Amino acid sequence: MASIRQTVSVSPRIERLRDFVVTFGDLVESAASETDILREGSRLLKDLVGVDDWLPARYAESSVTGYQQYLLHCDSRERFSVVSFVWGPGQKSPIHDHTVWGIVGILRGAEFEQSYSRTSDGRFVEEGAPARLDRGEVTAVSPAIGDFHRVSNGLGDQSSVSIHVYGANIGAVRRSVYELDGTSKTFISGYSNTELPNLWDRSKAGNG
Ligand code: FE
């Protein structure tokens, strides 16, 4: 019995993620507008990333091949999805859009986010200096508030992990990456994982 208790005590507190997706589902169901989702959803995500004891290790593994995006949960009606992004040292995204709202919270490490606006002739210009987001901080994107950015690991010598919530099954959304001159390429990101964490086993101790 002692060994079982010990195993339970060091297991990731996955129920935090379950509680988050249940509450987020209620929010998506009841919110009157995207503004409400971004405001209240940012508060919920800030709580989730405020404690770093729940993400199973396999969804925080970096790869030398590039940043990883692990699906943690997708709403059955694909109204929202939750993804862990893992940035190895020096890794960064291209300039890209999302086409749906997204909320990003830093769980581990730090990230730089450079936002861009588009000129009338289609080029991209930096919107101010890159923002550094540290552990526990939350930011948002959407076509309504600014949808173009480039993200990079804020740490040069270790991985960083961020938790993203999007207003769709984001890995299935057709969207675009861009060059500064406005050249674009469409892509559908998919996910780095083929299996999801089990949020739903309520039989485990401390998991009810
Ligand atoms: Fe993004």
Boltz pocket constraint, residues with backbone or C-beta under 6 A from the ligand:
constraints:
  - pocket:
      binder: B
      contacts: [[A, 96], [A, 97], [A, 98], [A, 149], [A, 151]]
      max_distance: 6.0
